[in-house]
């Protein structure tokens, strides 16, 4: 056990295989022990994710309802205004979120008026005292630096799956493109949010290899989202089977052991999980969720605030308070 209580960046594939295939109850026990050595096990970071530009993306990600080439029925929406976003972020903070994430369905950031508007949004949300995160597609070094100067706290850019599986899921962006963007974000001094999706038809070995890539980066991602495939009608993966909750629990537990100081986020797929299944995820080391006043996570279902309040109350969990630059964030009162 003592060997897994250290932060390491030299994990081997064989070591990760051994952890991943540990009998589940023992795996959860080990992950819970690691979690308690690095985090307050009763605190969960509450985040809000907003689609500031929806649909019309030129990429061909097989899971994504926002790809223009698929007929998903999702309404394309142009970039929101700064004022509208700040109003939503303010409500999110009042509801208890300490991190506000803005997503735009772009392949890459372009240096134009839309990017200038994003920079204004970042500055505005940062002034609210929230951790502000963006996911905008690929970035250059200079664009990452501009986001950092505007006050960006974190940038999300998921690997999605293993390098070996990747080309079956996406052809319009390479695996190295993703790693390059992560490097640009890191160089700019922005924290990295990067994880993946299970349920894409990948093997256990693919999951292990993706975790190997993440856990052997020179610096672990500060946030590691673990997503279950949201099966969007009209996408190539719409008929994939529902991801088994025990697979999510195994993935979360393994990520927790490999990257002990990171926030491990239980992300997409919660809407199809029972309270009991989500509870196992928290036991296994998940300590972040997305919540939503609209009960959507971008364009897929997500539990609402009232459901999360009930679950937190039942489990005795409380929202993580962000303390950054000596600013103490509002508490998400899940008991009211």
Backbone bond lengths (Angstrom), bond angles and torsions (degrees), N, CA, C in turn:
res aa  C-N    CA-C-N  psi(-1)  N-CA   C-N-CA  omega(-1)  CA-C   N-CA-C  phi
1 X - - - 1.467 - - 1.525 111.51 -
2 X 1.343 116.74 -37.65 1.461 118.58 -176.95 1.519 112.13 -60.82
3 X 1.340 116.72 -28.07 1.472 120.31 -178.02 1.517 112.85 -69.16
4 X 1.340 118.04 -21.08 1.462 119.77 -179.34 1.523 112.12 -100.41
5 X 1.338 116.90 9.94 1.454 120.11 177.42 1.522 111.30 -99.69
6 X 1.326 116.87 13.31 1.454 122.15 178.13 1.526 109.97 -111.81
7 X 1.321 116.15 148.81 1.464 120.72 174.37 1.525 107.77 -83.42
8 X 1.311 115.27 118.39 1.454 121.42 -177.04 1.521 110.93 -125.29
9 X 1.319 116.00 153.60 1.461 122.18 177.05 1.522 110.73 -126.78
10 X 1.331 115.76 12.01 1.466 120.57 -175.16 1.526 112.50 -119.07
11 X 1.339 116.11 29.64 1.454 119.30 179.33 1.528 110.82 -61.24
12 X 1.312 116.42 139.77 1.464 120.66 174.06 1.525 109.29 -95.65
13 X 1.310 115.81 158.86 1.466 120.56 176.19 1.527 109.72 -56.70
14 X 1.325 116.81 -41.08 1.463 120.68 -177.73 1.523 111.49 -64.69
15 X 1.318 117.12 -39.42 1.468 120.46 177.83 1.526 110.66 -64.06
16 X 1.331 115.92 -43.24 1.464 119.09 -179.02 1.524 110.48 -67.51
17 X 1.324 116.74 -37.91 1.466 119.65 175.15 1.529 110.41 -57.69
18 X 1.323 116.54 -44.09 1.453 120.50 -179.61 1.518 112.53 -62.10
19 X 1.337 116.27 -40.73 1.465 120.35 178.56 1.528 110.21 -68.32
20 X 1.318 116.14 -50.07 1.471 121.56 -175.70 1.522 111.76 -58.41
21 X 1.326 117.14 -38.23 1.466 121.19 -175.82 1.534 112.97 -92.97
22 X 1.323 117.22 10.10 1.463 120.22 174.21 1.531 109.21 -61.45
23 X 1.334 119.41 140.09 1.468 119.72 175.01 1.523 110.93 -47.83
24 X 1.324 116.26 136.85 1.456 120.96 -164.90 1.526 114.10 -56.89
25 X 1.314 118.19 -45.99 1.469 119.28 -178.83 1.521 111.08 -61.61
26 X 1.325 117.48 -41.30 1.469 120.68 177.67 1.522 110.68 -66.89
27 X 1.344 117.10 -39.25 1.458 121.39 178.91 1.524 110.77 -61.56
28 X 1.327 116.35 -45.99 1.468 119.78 179.72 1.525 110.55 -64.02
29 X 1.335 116.77 -39.35 1.467 120.21 177.85 1.527 110.61 -60.48
30 X 1.329 116.62 -47.29 1.459 120.05 -179.65 1.528 111.09 -63.37
31 X 1.335 116.50 -43.65 1.468 120.39 179.50 1.525 111.10 -63.71
32 X 1.330 116.99 -41.48 1.468 120.90 178.68 1.521 110.85 -62.93
33 X 1.325 116.70 -36.69 1.463 120.23 177.90 1.522 111.20 -66.17
34 X 1.329 116.12 -44.83 1.463 120.11 176.41 1.525 109.94 -60.20
35 X 1.318 115.62 -45.83 1.465 120.67 -178.38 1.525 111.50 -56.08
36 X 1.305 116.73 -44.50 1.466 121.52 -177.46 1.521 112.93 -71.67
37 X 1.319 117.08 -19.03 1.453 120.27 176.37 1.526 112.86 -83.78
38 X 1.334 116.97 -15.88 1.470 120.23 -177.17 1.526 113.68 -120.12
39 X 1.332 118.13 -16.31 1.457 121.19 -174.14 1.519 110.61 -142.15
40 X 1.314 114.98 162.51 1.458 121.18 169.30 1.528 106.93 -79.41
41 X 1.321 117.20 113.39 1.466 120.84 -173.12 1.517 113.13 -69.06
42 X 1.332 117.61 -10.82 1.466 120.61 -179.75 1.527 112.28 -98.12
43 X 1.325 117.26 2.48 1.457 121.24 -179.53 1.521 111.33 -110.32
44 X 1.322 115.86 137.08 1.461 122.31 177.77 1.530 107.91 -131.13
45 X 1.309 116.44 129.07 1.462 120.30 178.22 1.532 109.33 -73.27
46 X 1.318 116.09 126.94 1.466 121.76 178.95 1.530 108.34 -102.06
47 X 1.333 116.46 122.70 1.462 122.62 -176.35 1.527 109.97 -122.41
48 X 1.311 115.16 153.00 1.471 121.67 173.29 1.520 108.46 -118.10
49 X 1.327 116.21 133.23 1.466 122.00 178.38 1.523 109.01 -115.94
50 X 1.323 116.28 126.56 1.461 121.89 -178.68 1.523 109.92 -122.61
51 X 1.326 116.12 131.48 1.458 121.03 172.87 1.521 108.50 -83.14
52 X 1.329 117.16 105.47 1.465 120.78 -177.27 1.526 111.51 -86.75
53 X 1.336 116.57 -14.83 1.466 121.78 173.37 1.525 105.96 -148.17
54 X 1.313 116.70 116.71 1.456 121.47 -168.19 1.520 112.26 -112.02
55 X 1.343 116.31 133.74 1.459 121.77 171.32 1.517 114.22 73.84
56 X 1.346 113.51 174.29 1.459 119.95 176.78 1.510 114.47 76.25
57 X 1.334 117.76 16.61 1.462 120.29 -177.91 1.521 110.06 -74.11
58 X 1.345 118.62 137.04 1.464 121.36 -177.94 1.531 113.98 -79.26
59 X 1.326 118.15 -5.31 1.468 120.41 -177.57 1.526 111.07 -78.31
60 X 1.346 115.40 169.70 1.468 119.62 -177.08 1.528 112.43 -120.11
61 X 1.333 117.25 31.63 1.459 120.87 178.62 1.533 108.47 -54.45
62 X 1.316 116.73 119.83 1.466 122.02 -169.42 1.517 114.48 -64.56
63 X 1.322 116.89 -17.85 1.465 122.01 -177.05 1.522 113.07 -97.56
64 X 1.325 117.94 -8.36 1.465 120.12 -164.08 1.523 113.43 -98.25
65 X 1.320 115.29 124.34 1.457 121.47 177.94 1.517 113.63 -74.42
66 X 1.332 117.85 -8.18 1.460 120.69 -177.97 1.527 112.69 -95.99
67 X 1.331 117.49 0.52 1.460 120.20 177.37 1.527 110.30 -71.03
68 X 1.310 117.18 129.28 1.465 121.53 -174.69 1.523 112.49 -63.14
69 X 1.313 117.18 -27.26 1.474 120.00 -174.53 1.526 113.38 -77.69
70 X 1.337 117.83 -13.01 1.464 120.81 -179.80 1.525 109.93 -100.96
71 X 1.315 116.04 147.04 1.463 121.23 -178.76 1.533 108.33 -98.35
72 X 1.323 114.56 85.89 1.471 120.51 -174.29 1.526 113.12 -104.99
73 X 1.313 117.28 -8.39 1.455 119.93 -179.42 1.518 114.12 77.91
74 X 1.326 117.30 5.78 1.456 120.71 179.02 1.524 109.24 -79.04
75 X 1.314 116.57 130.24 1.457 121.77 -176.91 1.516 110.72 -75.89
76 X 1.333 115.57 127.37 1.459 120.75 177.55 1.525 109.17 -74.09
77 X 1.320 116.09 132.08 1.467 121.26 179.27 1.515 109.26 -128.73
78 X 1.312 115.80 133.91 1.463 120.54 -179.77 1.531 109.98 -72.89
79 X 1.307 115.76 173.31 1.457 121.31 -177.13 1.529 111.12 -59.26
80 X 1.311 115.08 130.14 1.460 120.64 179.31 1.525 110.35 -68.15
81 X 1.310 116.58 163.66 1.462 120.74 177.09 1.519 110.09 -82.33
82 X 1.311 115.06 157.17 1.465 120.21 178.36 1.517 110.87 -58.20
83 X 1.324 117.58 -45.79 1.460 120.85 -175.81 1.524 111.39 -62.43
84 X 1.317 116.94 -40.79 1.460 120.44 179.73 1.521 110.67 -63.52
85 X 1.317 116.80 -42.47 1.462 120.96 179.96 1.527 110.68 -65.14
86 X 1.328 116.73 -42.37 1.470 119.53 -179.35 1.527 110.55 -64.13
87 X 1.327 117.32 -36.60 1.473 120.19 176.99 1.530 110.72 -62.27
88 X 1.323 116.47 -43.69 1.473 120.35 -179.85 1.520 110.18 -67.41
89 X 1.332 116.94 -41.06 1.463 120.36 178.54 1.526 111.14 -63.07
90 X 1.315 116.50 -38.11 1.465 120.38 178.33 1.524 110.65 -62.80
91 X 1.331 116.58 -43.72 1.469 119.74 177.99 1.522 110.74 -64.59
92 X 1.338 115.96 -37.66 1.464 119.49 179.39 1.522 110.51 -63.51
93 X 1.320 116.72 -41.56 1.460 119.90 178.55 1.522 110.72 -64.73
94 X 1.338 115.94 -42.56 1.464 119.61 179.10 1.522 111.67 -63.05
95 X 1.355 115.97 -30.32 1.463 120.60 178.06 1.523 112.09 -81.72
96 X 1.342 116.84 -9.42 1.447 120.15 173.08 1.500 117.84 118.14
97 X 1.342 119.16 -3.48 1.461 119.65 179.82 1.528 110.21 -69.86
98 X 1.312 116.28 137.89 1.462 120.86 175.76 1.529 111.62 -103.92
99 X 1.349 116.53 -12.44 1.468 120.32 175.61 1.522 108.57 -127.27
100 X 1.328 115.89 136.58 1.462 122.48 179.34 1.518 107.99 -122.74
101 X 1.331 116.02 119.07 1.458 121.87 -175.50 1.525 110.08 -110.66
102 X 1.312 116.55 133.02 1.460 122.33 -179.86 1.524 109.55 -115.11
103 X 1.329 115.53 127.83 1.462 120.96 -176.69 1.523 109.87 -119.31
104 X 1.324 116.05 136.76 1.464 121.87 174.61 1.520 108.64 -125.40
105 X 1.321 116.79 132.63 1.469 121.83 -178.10 1.521 109.70 -79.03
106 X 1.330 114.56 72.43 1.463 122.63 177.34 1.523 109.58 -119.07
107 X 1.321 116.50 151.86 1.462 119.58 170.92 1.514 110.12 -75.31
108 X 1.326 114.66 -37.70 1.464 121.22 -177.30 1.518 108.95 -155.42
109 X 1.300 115.54 157.97 1.461 121.19 177.05 1.525 108.87 -80.12
110 X 1.302 115.99 136.80 1.464 121.24 175.32 1.529 108.83 -115.53
111 X 1.308 116.33 145.46 1.467 120.72 -179.61 1.523 109.31 -80.40
112 X 1.329 115.42 87.17 1.461 120.49 -178.67 1.525 109.60 -147.90
113 X 1.310 116.34 -168.15 1.473 120.23 -176.88 1.519 112.58 -63.72
114 X 1.331 116.40 -33.71 1.461 118.94 178.77 1.527 111.03 -63.46
115 X 1.320 116.46 -40.48 1.463 118.76 177.91 1.527 110.59 -66.99
116 X 1.327 116.40 -37.98 1.469 119.44 176.05 1.529 110.77 -59.76
117 X 1.339 116.30 -38.93 1.461 120.25 178.27 1.528 110.42 -65.72
118 X 1.337 116.52 -41.02 1.464 120.20 176.70 1.525 110.39 -59.19
119 X 1.314 116.65 -43.96 1.466 120.42 179.45 1.525 110.46 -60.50
120 X 1.335 116.89 -40.23 1.471 120.30 176.70 1.522 111.17 -64.13
121 X 1.341 116.68 -39.48 1.463 120.40 177.28 1.530 110.80 -61.77
122 X 1.333 115.89 -45.08 1.464 120.66 -179.82 1.524 110.44 -58.74
123 X 1.314 116.08 -46.38 1.464 120.32 179.36 1.529 110.70 -60.48
124 X 1.332 116.11 -43.36 1.460 120.21 -178.18 1.516 113.13 -65.36
125 X 1.327 117.37 -43.22 1.462 120.46 179.71 1.527 110.35 -68.97
126 X 1.322 116.22 -38.43 1.460 120.24 177.59 1.526 110.88 -60.40
127 X 1.329 116.14 -37.13 1.472 120.38 179.69 1.526 112.45 -67.87
128 X 1.346 116.51 -18.34 1.462 120.26 175.25 1.533 111.54 -76.81
129 X 1.329 116.45 -10.15 1.454 120.64 -179.14 1.514 113.69 86.64
130 X 1.328 117.27 18.73 1.454 121.05 178.40 1.525 110.51 -99.75
131 X 1.327 116.60 154.67 1.456 119.74 165.96 1.524 105.83 -68.92
132 X 1.315 116.49 126.17 1.458 119.24 -179.18 1.525 108.79 -111.52
133 X 1.334 114.49 130.14 1.463 122.33 -177.01 1.525 108.65 -125.25
134 X 1.311 116.54 150.11 1.462 121.13 174.96 1.524 109.70 -132.49
135 X 1.324 115.21 151.22 1.460 121.88 166.91 1.525 106.12 -136.02
136 X 1.329 115.22 109.16 1.466 121.69 -168.69 1.524 112.36 -128.46
137 X 1.323 117.61 6.09 1.454 120.46 -174.65 1.519 110.57 96.35
138 X 1.320 115.76 -157.24 1.466 120.67 -176.15 1.523 111.49 -71.28
139 X 1.336 114.85 145.94 1.464 122.77 -179.29 1.521 110.51 -126.76
140 X 1.319 116.04 147.92 1.455 120.78 167.47 1.535 108.21 -88.85
141 X 1.328 115.61 169.67 1.466 119.15 177.63 1.517 110.95 -61.25
142 X 1.315 117.30 -43.17 1.470 119.62 -176.82 1.524 111.25 -67.06
143 X 1.327 117.53 -36.41 1.471 120.26 177.37 1.522 110.77 -66.31
144 X 1.327 116.91 -40.29 1.460 120.23 176.85 1.525 110.30 -61.84
145 X 1.313 116.93 -40.18 1.464 120.23 179.22 1.525 111.14 -64.57
146 X 1.338 117.25 -39.10 1.468 120.26 178.25 1.522 110.94 -64.70
147 X 1.323 117.22 -39.55 1.461 120.58 177.91 1.521 110.74 -65.05
148 X 1.328 116.67 -40.57 1.452 119.93 178.41 1.524 110.75 -63.63
149 X 1.315 116.87 -41.58 1.463 120.75 179.51 1.524 111.64 -66.29
150 X 1.341 116.81 -28.82 1.468 120.47 178.22 1.518 111.89 -76.87
151 X 1.344 116.90 -13.45 1.457 120.31 178.22 1.514 115.04 112.43
152 X 1.344 117.83 14.05 1.455 119.45 -179.44 1.525 110.70 -65.33
153 X 1.312 115.90 132.16 1.464 121.89 -179.40 1.527 111.11 -91.28
154 X 1.339 117.05 -41.15 1.467 120.61 -174.84 1.521 109.91 -145.35
155 X 1.337 115.24 154.44 1.453 121.21 175.77 1.511 108.51 -130.01
156 X 1.336 116.02 128.70 1.454 121.37 179.16 1.523 110.63 -95.52
157 X 1.329 114.96 129.18 1.470 120.49 174.77 1.522 106.05 -152.93
158 X 1.318 116.60 95.51 1.457 121.39 -174.94 1.527 111.92 -75.54
159 X 1.333 115.77 149.15 1.461 120.67 171.76 1.518 111.32 -79.06
160 X 1.306 116.83 -23.57 1.469 126.22 179.60 1.523 112.89 76.28
161 X 1.344 117.67 -54.87 1.462 120.04 -176.37 1.525 108.04 -156.83
162 X 1.307 116.65 -165.29 1.465 119.92 179.24 1.524 110.68 -76.22
163 X 1.325 115.53 161.52 1.467 119.96 175.35 1.527 110.44 -58.47
164 X 1.342 116.38 -38.55 1.456 121.37 -176.66 1.529 112.35 -67.54
165 X 1.312 117.86 -35.38 1.467 122.24 -178.15 1.526 111.93 -86.66
166 X 1.300 116.58 -22.02 1.464 122.85 -166.91 1.525 113.85 -53.44
167 X 1.319 117.87 -45.56 1.469 120.38 -174.82 1.529 112.63 -66.06
168 X 1.325 117.97 -18.83 1.463 120.79 175.58 1.533 111.47 -77.37
169 X 1.314 116.75 -17.95 1.463 122.02 -174.90 1.517 111.95 -103.55
170 X 1.327 116.91 -35.54 1.469 122.02 -175.13 1.529 108.77 -143.07
171 X 1.339 116.63 135.31 1.467 119.09 176.37 1.528 112.08 -119.07
172 X 1.332 117.57 -9.93 1.462 120.73 -173.36 1.521 113.73 -92.16
173 X 1.330 116.91 -0.11 1.460 121.51 178.20 1.529 106.90 -153.33
174 X 1.308 118.53 136.96 1.451 120.44 -176.42 1.527 111.65 -89.15
175 X 1.312 114.84 165.38 1.469 120.75 176.40 1.523 110.13 -62.52
176 X 1.319 116.33 -39.56 1.465 119.71 178.83 1.524 111.51 -67.26
177 X 1.341 117.91 -31.79 1.467 120.10 173.62 1.527 109.87 -56.38
178 X 1.323 115.84 -43.35 1.465 119.98 -179.50 1.529 111.25 -65.52
179 X 1.305 116.45 -45.21 1.460 119.82 179.44 1.528 111.38 -64.97
180 X 1.325 116.97 -35.57 1.469 119.97 177.86 1.517 111.23 -63.89
181 X 1.336 116.93 -41.70 1.463 119.26 178.30 1.525 110.62 -63.53
182 X 1.324 116.67 -41.31 1.470 119.88 177.23 1.531 110.15 -59.91
183 X 1.317 117.15 -40.62 1.463 120.42 178.34 1.522 111.47 -64.37
184 X 1.335 117.05 -40.26 1.460 120.36 179.30 1.527 110.70 -64.17
185 X 1.320 115.82 -40.69 1.468 120.98 178.64 1.529 110.10 -62.96
186 X 1.328 115.69 -45.51 1.466 120.09 -178.98 1.527 111.11 -63.10
187 X 1.331 116.64 -42.98 1.461 120.23 -179.72 1.525 111.95 -62.70
188 X 1.319 116.32 -31.27 1.466 120.32 -178.72 1.528 112.21 -78.58
189 X 1.322 117.72 -5.45 1.457 120.32 179.76 1.512 113.60 83.38
190 X 1.333 116.80 21.31 1.468 122.57 177.36 1.526 107.74 -99.43
191 X 1.322 117.10 140.76 1.461 118.67 178.68 1.535 109.80 -72.05
192 X 1.323 114.89 150.21 1.465 121.63 -173.91 1.521 110.64 -101.54
193 X 1.329 115.89 133.92 1.458 123.62 172.48 1.524 106.20 -118.17
194 X 1.338 117.29 112.13 1.456 119.70 -176.47 1.517 110.35 -152.79
195 X 1.317 115.74 129.82 1.455 121.81 178.96 1.510 109.70 -151.01
196 X 1.330 116.30 -138.25 1.455 118.37 -177.68 1.516 112.92 -164.25
197 X 1.320 113.97 -172.29 1.466 122.62 -175.63 1.520 107.82 -123.90
198 X 1.327 116.90 136.78 1.462 119.15 170.38 1.526 108.54 -113.84
199 X 1.324 114.76 151.69 1.462 120.13 -175.87 1.508 113.43 104.14
200 X 1.354 116.71 11.38 1.462 121.67 -179.29 1.525 112.74 -85.90
201 X 1.338 116.22 1.46 1.450 120.64 -173.53 1.513 111.63 96.30
202 X 1.326 115.69 12.09 1.460 121.15 -179.32 1.538 111.35 -77.54
203 X 1.301 116.10 163.17 1.456 121.78 175.79 1.527 109.76 -91.57
204 X 1.333 115.82 169.62 1.466 119.50 173.84 1.524 109.90 -60.55
205 X 1.322 116.03 -34.89 1.459 119.45 179.36 1.527 111.26 -64.67
206 X 1.332 117.48 -36.47 1.468 120.31 176.07 1.525 110.70 -61.63
207 X 1.316 116.41 -42.93 1.467 119.59 179.42 1.520 110.73 -63.15
208 X 1.312 115.72 -42.57 1.462 120.75 179.77 1.526 110.50 -63.02
209 X 1.315 117.03 -41.56 1.467 120.34 -179.33 1.531 111.33 -68.43
210 X 1.319 118.14 -36.89 1.459 119.67 176.32 1.529 110.33 -64.11
211 X 1.330 117.00 -44.48 1.462 120.47 177.90 1.525 111.15 -63.98
212 X 1.326 116.63 -33.71 1.460 120.15 176.67 1.522 110.27 -63.12
213 X 1.335 117.00 -44.88 1.466 120.28 179.08 1.520 110.82 -59.36
214 X 1.332 117.33 -46.68 1.460 121.22 -178.22 1.524 111.90 -65.95
215 X 1.324 115.99 -43.93 1.468 119.60 -172.33 1.517 113.59 -80.27
216 X 1.341 117.45 -8.39 1.464 120.15 177.06 1.531 112.03 -108.61
217 X 1.325 117.47 9.10 1.460 119.89 171.17 1.532 108.54 -62.96
218 X 1.346 118.03 152.28 1.473 119.83 -179.63 1.521 113.47 -55.47
219 X 1.338 115.98 -33.32 1.471 122.38 172.37 1.518 106.67 -131.00
220 X 1.324 117.19 129.00 1.462 119.10 178.67 1.520 110.33 -62.87
221 X 1.338 118.29 147.43 1.469 119.26 171.56 1.533 109.60 -56.65
222 X 1.315 115.65 136.89 1.470 118.48 178.54 1.520 111.23 -67.89
223 X 1.338 116.73 -26.37 1.461 122.26 175.71 1.527 108.83 -129.18
224 X 1.340 115.87 136.39 1.465 121.00 -179.70 1.528 108.44 -127.33
225 X 1.338 118.23 96.35 1.469 120.33 177.53 1.529 111.07 -74.18
226 X 1.321 115.72 133.84 1.464 121.55 172.22 1.522 106.56 -113.08
227 X 1.318 116.53 113.87 1.461 123.04 -175.43 1.524 111.00 -110.34
228 X 1.318 115.93 140.03 1.466 120.77 166.29 1.523 107.20 -95.12
229 X 1.321 117.22 140.01 1.459 120.77 -178.93 1.522 111.09 -53.94
230 X 1.331 115.64 125.17 1.461 121.58 170.25 1.526 106.29 -92.01
231 X 1.309 116.18 111.38 1.467 120.97 -171.52 1.528 110.03 -80.19
232 X 1.324 115.46 100.28 1.459 121.75 -175.54 1.524 109.53 -92.09
233 X 1.336 116.01 125.14 1.460 120.66 179.60 1.528 110.10 -60.58
234 X 1.321 115.31 132.25 1.458 120.90 179.85 1.516 113.34 101.89
235 X 1.336 117.59 -12.36 1.458 121.12 176.76 1.528 109.65 -92.89
236 X 1.328 118.09 159.02 1.469 120.27 -179.69 1.532 113.66 -59.65
237 X 1.329 117.97 -22.01 1.464 120.83 -176.97 1.524 112.86 -102.54
238 X 1.316 117.46 16.65 1.466 120.05 -174.87 1.529 113.30 -62.20
239 X 1.322 117.93 -25.81 1.469 120.51 -176.31 1.524 113.60 -100.39
240 X 1.308 116.94 12.89 1.459 119.25 176.44 1.524 109.28 -67.23
241 X 1.331 117.98 148.23 1.466 119.64 178.45 1.522 111.66 -67.39
242 X 1.324 115.94 155.11 1.458 121.25 175.89 1.523 109.92 -59.45
243 X 1.315 115.49 137.06 1.459 120.10 178.71 1.523 109.81 -69.32
244 X 1.312 115.91 127.86 1.456 120.83 179.96 1.527 110.02 -67.70
245 X 1.323 117.07 134.14 1.466 121.17 -177.51 1.520 111.68 -60.66
246 X 1.336 117.15 -34.25 1.461 119.36 -179.98 1.521 111.32 -65.31
247 X 1.335 117.20 -28.35 1.463 120.65 175.59 1.526 110.21 -69.18
248 X 1.331 116.36 -39.59 1.467 120.11 175.53 1.530 110.16 -62.18
249 X 1.316 116.48 -44.27 1.464 120.97 -178.87 1.526 110.37 -61.81
250 X 1.325 116.92 -43.71 1.473 120.72 178.58 1.522 110.74 -62.49
251 X 1.329 116.42 -41.51 1.468 120.37 -178.96 1.531 110.65 -66.66
252 X 1.321 117.02 -43.85 1.465 121.35 179.43 1.523 110.53 -62.73
253 X 1.333 116.82 -44.46 1.463 120.42 -178.66 1.528 111.06 -62.77
254 X 1.329 116.49 -41.68 1.463 119.76 179.90 1.522 110.52 -66.12
255 X 1.342 117.25 -43.89 1.466 121.05 177.81 1.518 110.66 -60.17
256 X 1.325 117.12 -39.86 1.463 120.53 -179.35 1.524 111.46 -62.77
257 X 1.321 117.25 -41.53 1.460 120.65 -179.53 1.532 110.85 -69.29
258 X 1.327 116.96 -40.61 1.463 120.69 -177.15 1.517 112.75 -72.41
259 X 1.323 117.01 -34.89 1.474 121.80 -176.11 1.529 108.79 -127.87
260 X 1.331 117.16 71.09 1.467 121.30 -167.39 1.524 115.54 -63.76
261 X 1.317 118.17 -29.95 1.461 119.63 -177.20 1.525 112.91 -88.96
262 X 1.321 117.73 -9.30 1.468 121.27 -177.40 1.519 111.21 -75.86
263 X 1.334 115.35 155.20 1.451 121.29 166.43 1.523 106.91 -78.60
264 X 1.322 117.49 124.56 1.467 121.08 176.81 1.524 107.70 -104.22
265 X 1.331 115.95 117.07 1.461 120.11 -170.61 1.524 111.38 -101.82
266 X 1.326 115.22 123.92 1.467 121.96 170.04 1.518 106.17 -78.67
267 X 1.318 116.82 104.10 1.466 120.96 -168.17 1.519 112.03 -106.73
268 X 1.330 118.01 -121.14 1.464 120.87 -176.31 1.524 110.79 -60.61
269 X 1.325 115.02 145.92 1.453 120.90 178.01 1.508 114.58 106.93
270 X 1.330 117.88 -10.00 1.471 120.10 -177.95 1.520 112.51 -62.73
271 X 1.333 116.19 -29.78 1.468 119.45 -177.40 1.527 111.88 -63.07
272 X 1.334 116.86 -23.27 1.459 121.04 179.57 1.528 112.42 -100.36
273 X 1.325 116.75 9.87 1.460 120.91 -179.44 1.521 109.81 -109.48
274 X 1.310 116.23 142.22 1.462 120.70 175.53 1.523 109.65 -75.75
275 X 1.319 116.16 167.37 1.457 119.99 175.35 1.514 111.60 -59.75
276 X 1.324 116.46 -38.08 1.462 120.40 179.15 1.529 110.87 -63.89
277 X 1.329 117.00 -42.07 1.462 120.18 -179.67 1.529 111.23 -66.73
278 X 1.341 116.86 -40.69 1.456 119.50 176.39 1.523 110.77 -63.60
279 X 1.327 116.61 -36.17 1.461 120.96 179.82 1.516 111.22 -61.80
280 X 1.333 116.50 -40.43 1.457 120.38 176.34 1.531 110.80 -61.89
281 X 1.326 116.64 -37.06 1.465 120.16 177.80 1.525 110.95 -62.90
282 X 1.335 117.09 -42.28 1.464 120.04 177.20 1.525 110.56 -64.64
283 X 1.325 117.04 -40.20 1.459 120.73 177.53 1.526 110.77 -61.50
284 X 1.340 116.25 -36.07 1.460 121.44 -177.44 1.525 113.09 -78.81
285 X 1.324 117.88 -4.58 1.452 119.60 175.12 1.507 117.27 120.86
286 X 1.333 118.31 -0.01 1.471 119.30 174.39 1.522 108.55 -68.43
287 X 1.327 116.50 134.01 1.467 118.96 178.10 1.524 112.26 -140.70
288 X 1.336 114.50 36.72 1.461 119.90 173.55 1.515 109.30 -160.49
289 X 1.325 115.88 145.76 1.465 121.92 175.77 1.524 108.96 -140.66
290 X 1.319 115.27 162.04 1.460 121.84 166.78 1.524 108.06 -99.23
291 X 1.310 116.09 134.35 1.452 120.15 172.47 1.521 108.21 -122.57
292 X 1.328 116.74 166.21 1.461 118.75 -171.82 1.513 110.94 -156.03
293 X 1.342 115.87 138.77 1.459 119.54 174.86 1.521 110.51 -76.10
294 X 1.336 117.75 -20.84 1.467 121.59 -178.68 1.524 112.22 -98.00
295 X 1.348 116.65 -0.57 1.469 122.32 -178.12 1.524 111.53 57.70
296 X 1.344 114.70 38.41 1.466 121.44 175.03 1.518 109.47 -134.34
297 X 1.324 115.58 145.65 1.453 122.49 170.31 1.522 105.79 -113.62
298 X 1.324 115.87 97.75 1.462 123.21 -167.46 1.527 109.32 60.05
299 X 1.336 119.06 -97.88 1.467 120.02 -178.36 1.522 111.74 -123.22
300 X 1.333 116.95 17.82 1.468 120.74 179.57 1.525 109.73 -124.77
301 X 1.330 118.00 158.71 1.474 120.99 -176.03 1.531 112.75 -63.75
302 X 1.329 114.70 149.24 1.463 122.22 178.31 1.524 108.27 -150.59
303 X 1.312 118.60 145.66 1.472 119.33 177.57 1.518 111.32 -58.13
304 X 1.327 115.99 150.58 1.449 121.71 178.81 1.519 111.91 -88.51
305 X 1.325 115.39 172.35 1.459 121.59 -176.52 1.523 111.55 -59.86
306 X 1.331 117.55 -41.69 1.464 120.01 -177.09 1.524 111.49 -63.71
307 X 1.337 117.31 -38.19 1.468 120.45 177.85 1.521 111.10 -64.78
308 X 1.337 115.86 -40.41 1.460 118.92 179.54 1.523 111.12 -68.09
309 X 1.319 116.74 -36.41 1.465 119.29 176.86 1.526 110.89 -60.65
310 X 1.309 115.86 -43.90 1.466 119.88 -179.48 1.527 110.74 -63.22
311 X 1.328 116.75 -43.45 1.458 120.02 -178.58 1.526 110.83 -67.14
312 X 1.330 117.19 -44.35 1.459 120.24 178.63 1.528 110.66 -60.39
313 X 1.320 115.92 -42.64 1.469 119.81 -180.00 1.523 110.86 -62.41
314 X 1.321 116.66 -43.80 1.458 121.24 -179.97 1.528 111.35 -61.90
315 X 1.334 117.37 -40.89 1.462 121.63 -174.68 1.524 113.22 -89.38
316 X 1.328 116.98 -8.45 1.455 119.43 -177.24 1.514 113.31 74.50
317 X 1.332 116.37 25.28 1.458 121.41 178.58 1.519 110.46 -88.53
318 X 1.316 115.99 156.25 1.455 120.61 176.11 1.527 109.11 -137.13
319 X 1.314 117.52 152.16 1.457 120.50 179.99 1.522 111.37 -66.49
320 X 1.294 115.14 140.94 1.454 121.67 175.62 1.520 109.38 -68.59
321 X 1.306 116.19 133.48 1.457 120.03 176.42 1.514 108.53 -94.07
322 X 1.311 115.38 128.38 1.462 119.49 179.46 1.526 109.05 -82.04
323 X 1.303 115.95 127.31 1.460 121.25 172.28 1.510 106.69 -122.54
324 X 1.315 115.82 103.79 1.460 121.71 -177.51 1.518 108.27 -139.22
325 X 1.308 116.23 131.78 1.466 120.28 -175.77 1.526 111.15 54.45
326 X 1.322 115.11 36.91 1.463 123.51 177.11 1.515 113.29 64.24
327 X 1.332 116.28 19.39 1.456 119.99 177.76 1.521 109.09 -102.59
328 X 1.330 117.30 122.91 1.456 122.27 -178.61 1.514 108.45 -96.10
329 X 1.330 115.26 126.74 1.458 119.51 -174.45 1.521 112.70 -84.89
330 X 1.316 115.13 162.83 1.456 121.42 177.23 1.519 110.14 -64.42
331 X 1.311 116.56 149.42 1.457 122.31 179.40 1.523 109.36 -91.43
332 X 1.319 115.47 135.48 1.471 121.51 176.32 1.508 107.77 -81.20
333 X 1.314 117.40 103.31 1.451 121.72 -175.96 1.521 109.68 -82.59
334 X 1.316 116.09 94.78 1.456 121.30 -177.90 1.530 111.83 -84.00
335 X 1.313 116.99 -0.12 1.462 120.40 -178.78 1.521 112.81 -99.29
336 X 1.334 116.41 -7.48 1.473 116.70 -177.90 1.508 111.47 -85.94
